[in-house]
């Protein structure tokens, strides 16, 4: 059975799905979709911790599905902007696991990950990218072995 590692960029998924579809992403549907292709041996969801009860409930749902939830504190800058970027953490984790699995699945449309996906493919693993059509970087789609558009069955309506 194919060994799969799953990585979910929660912030990217939240904002792109909301912008394009006006609803939420269905992590249970993602889990079912990926596990239909093999065994998910590692799964991580990367999120920002604002400490509110609704967010903690969502994080528990992710844990119940099988994700290890990794959190960074929400940082509000003096100019009103916010910081909470997991790109480096996701990259390190993907590189750590890529040699031990047959497929890496990245749920994110962030083009910053295109070089990462190219590196993973060069190492011999398949790479699947899930992203919102129109909001997923073309460079990410090109770097992946397979692109799965986030629409229909992957949405909570």
Number of C-alpha atoms within 10 A of each C-alpha: 7 12 16 26 24 22 23 22 20 19 16 21 23 14 16 24 23 15 13 14 17 13 15 17 23 18 21 17 14 19 18 12 13 17 16 10 13 15 16 21 15 16 20 22 22 23 22 19 16 14 10 8 9 10 14 13 11 11 21 15 14 19 15 11 14 17 22 17 17 15 15 14 13 15 14 11 9 7 6 7 8 11 12 15 17 17 13 11 11 21 16 11 13 21 16 10 16 21 14 14 18 17 26 30 23 24 25 26 27 22 16 15 22 19 14 20 29 18 15 21 18 10 12 13 20 20 23 22 27 24 25 22 17 11 17 21 18 14 16 24 22 14 22 24 16 14 20 14 17 25 17 10 12 20 19 16 11
